[in-house]
Amino acid sequence: MSRRHGSSTRRGASFPFSGALHSKSKSSPLLSICLVLVGAVLLIVYASSGSGLFGGRKETVSSVEGDFSCTLEVLRAIPVLKKTYGNSMGKVLHVGPDTCSVVSKLLKEKETEAWGVEPYDIEDADRSCKSLVHKGIIRVADIKFPLPYRAQSFSLVIVSDALDYLSPKYLNKTLPELARVSAEGIVIFTGFAGQQRAKVAELSKFGRPAKLRSQSWWVRFFVQTSLEENEAAVKKFEQASSKASYKPTCQVFHLNSYH
């Protein structure tokens, strides 16, 4: 009897553990689902935080393709610029980062010759861009110093993004240089004050963050450097933009050359 009692006690003692295991087996699917959901949430937070694998890729794309890029805006605006400037688009110089993309597109336009000045390093450029550099169509040059061209070498000079990284001290030298090599006008694409730019990409490539200035600041600066607005081009650009349903995401200034 005592042995049977002891045996029943052992069997009775096993019930809590058996129940716990049975309960655990039932909760396992629910626990797995919860873990999956938590992992998904953490992954989304990680990706959107701008760090790690996904964040690094996001910064790379933004530094080239983000909304802040006025060089991309030039690509969009080429048809409107052709309507605005007509024959003045016959010989164009583009100045700014990723100038290879602008020059490549301009070279595909009829009756248009194009050259470019890349103010920054092009080690990561593709083979097509390096080919343009090898041919002398694209030049890598510091725009804080005199441009390697004779006066009035180009009918039109288009500059994008590059001026946003220059202090007024260097702008006082660079803008007159752009006017010197232009025969018929200058078009400046620059960011609006308050626009965001990729800080890490900027510091590594441009050496300093962009200084995005207001329209009133630029107007005052143009007056100080004796550069006048090209009123006829402004009107034509507005008309062509309206017909093409084009709305710039950057500030666009049309200036006369000194000549």
Buried (B, 14 or more C-beta within 10 A) or exposed (E): EEEEEEEEEEEEEEEEEEEEEEEEEEEEEEEEEEEEEEEEEEEEEBBEEBEEEBBEEBBEEBBBEBBBBBBBBBBBBBEBBBBBBEEBBBBBBBBBBBBBBBBBBBBEBEEBBBBBBBBBEBEEBEEEBBEBBEEEBBBBBEBBEBBEBEEBBBBBBBBBBBBBBBEEEBBEBBBBBBBBBBBBBBBBBBBBBEBEBBEBBBEEBBEEEBBBBEEEEBEEBBEEBEBEBBEEBBEBBEEBBEEEEBEBBBBBBBBBBBE
